[in-house]
């Protein structure tokens, strides 16, 4: 039954998309500005407990995007913007050194299961088109790519051999496949290249480094910048959301918030306006590695310079000394960024800086970022954000272990860890946790004080999902 | 040789402590207020790259403590306060349900190895005195306890059976053993008990719950509050630092920053002044579970209400929905707390709320908190705080993998994770990481731009330790 229902929904969506394909301009921003509420907007409104009109107005203002390519039939659309819940992205993808399509599809499954809102396929290895097609087909969440990776493959890995025509071919090919959002480093300018020479780690964005090399070799402005209108044309045709890449993002704390980073940001602000003129949806990407005390300033500056376009940040890492634990160093920065107004957080896995993530790394990265995004939603006092936490609190006080596991971000793991603490041969879960034992359980003791946790907040029933 | 040198240092310290034992008052605060610079202050000054006079003045003002019992001979003293680097504490200890002395000593070793600045022995199981003696002997860092646990054991786990005399006996016994700091819940007052009745999770501090039960059963004020001068007398004799426990700390986000919490804080402020009158060193403990947006306010309020006494916070957790990952939920809160001025962070392990930590949990907790404390030191722009990060950045740009591993918080793990990504049969580490592979390495590409990472910051040599 569930399968049939899903198939029906997909068929319905397919028919809806077919109709939309005959429109001259297909972007959500275009419809929103015409005052039209699309099916996607209604879906997003439902997820966010907002009105469709509110979602439409946010899109029209550029403060919210719905990355939903008209060729991604299996998508369940979602919104990314400062006035809706914070989203998280999981990067997957093979490299020349490893992974295969089945493995990548497993990563998609695990990422979505633990809460990834979008997936980026960053493959640089073999079978690029096949992997991407499979990922898009398997993914119910928006799929993003960085087309310059494939373009570079096509010219044998030599940045200087890239040509605009070849690049736009790749972009259009991927758009036709159904890619929902694409990172393009159109803000990397010839004049920026000089600015990174005083940095400790130069350029750490792969796309940024490729285009800086191209600019320098040819002594010319970045063709992504000069030909930007060709990108907008493709995006209008398929409703691809642009994710303006930050090729000049800092690769260490020492390089954060420098001239190269902020001059590029100014360019990204210009490119945002240029896209909006063509009704193309835009997100803006951000750093990277930033000391905690500089994070809110970075977010506020982006919001101002980029006119409220959703900010999609990578971490940022708040220290450089913990390779192997960078899901934690960066979840700290990500939570602060989201509290300050970042709309989407790109996860970092424990193996960042060391190797490409395996399935377990993907899971660990997603959970760390789900924590960061959720904590920030609570801190921003979004309506209902704390409900699940309150239900957990009640389950704890009631020693309802099954409910606690169920409410956990990772129920299987919570159950496993708890049960490891049970005395050997026991399976019964008592009215105390295996941390304190019976006599020392504070909540058990404080129950004797006549407390009743269910008196408070009567509006939030314990059975809400 | 190293062993002999250590023995000599210990003998010297033993002789120094023997001399001090004949002083009428033995506290660092007493000496500081007399203008005297002790050996401990000199040691702390060296560690913090500060002058001994500065350390002395901070102690005299109550803003810094050196928990150093005159009977803890193997201690390498350190300072805890807002104007020195942020410290982290690791809790160890058995419960009725598990662990033994050898295991606890292993936890001490692992905790100190990965950077714990202090250890609290929270044992509630068998062999309490023997475990504590072994932990103090094995530990080069200050050791803390919560004496009410042992007191409760002695009365068969019945809070109402506790008597003041029995409690003070336990405190003096532990002080004689060399415990450097003790958590006492002297701020839990009879009048506070009523206030927790509207909470979701009541009282979650074990000491707090025990004393609230005692107050309620006897209809009397907490004897730790009424007899507080007896505590000060013992602390003056052994230089035990008081850690004023927050028995009313919130156990979930919904209960954070409520009346019960802040009324207790007011009492802790009074008790701080009362201790200082007797030259007794004081830290103040804090929550627990707090939404991100309330954390800086909590720290600022404590600093004001407690007259600058060092704030020692537990986490706080910024969401309640991630049991199994609470080292991460709380490291986010801890980093923000430390940036706002918390002096010491009590770690939380991945198994918080589920069972007592094993060796691996201790390691994971310590590393997460080392990250939080270090990130906050950088954010507070403490002199030299970022040096190690900058060396890591240079090592990354130079593809010096050995140096990167060496500079990591967990070198073995960084090396292991990196090497897992090497192509099968390879052991050679190339000029790219196993994340991107050769052609896509941004730093390798950006080297072609003529960048030289060693030009910047000539004052920081790459060989600094």
Interface residues (C-beta under 8 A of the other chain):
Chain A: X95 X96 X97 X98 X124 X125 X149 X152 X157 X159 X193 X196 X197 X198 X199 X200 X201 X202 X203 X204 X205 X206 X208 X209 X210 X212 X213 X216 X251 X252 X253 X254 X255 X291 X292 X293 X318 X319 X320 X321 X322 X323 X324 X325 X327 X328 X329 X331 X332 X335 X336 X339 X350 X351 X352 X353 X354 X355 X356 X367 X368 X370 X371 X372 X374 X375 X376 X378 X379 X380 X381 X386 X388 X389 X390 X392 X393 X394 X396 X397 X404 X407 X408 X409 X410 X413 X414 X417 X418 X420 X421 X422 X423 X433 X434 X435 X436 X437 X438 X439 X440 X441 X442 X443 X445 X446 X447 X448 X449 X450 X451 X452 X453 X455 X456 X457
Chain B: X95 X96 X97 X98 X124 X125 X149 X152 X157 X159 X193 X196 X197 X198 X199 X200 X201 X202 X203 X204 X205 X206 X208 X209 X210 X212 X213 X216 X251 X252 X253 X254 X255 X291 X292 X293 X318 X319 X320 X321 X322 X323 X324 X325 X327 X328 X329 X331 X332 X335 X336 X339 X350 X351 X352 X353 X354 X355 X356 X367 X368 X370 X371 X372 X374 X375 X376 X378 X379 X380 X381 X386 X388 X389 X390 X392 X393 X394 X396 X397 X404 X407 X408 X409 X410 X413 X414 X417 X418 X420 X421 X422 X423 X433 X434 X435 X436 X437 X438 X439 X440 X441 X442 X443 X445 X446 X447 X448 X449 X450 X451 X452 X453 X455 X456 X457
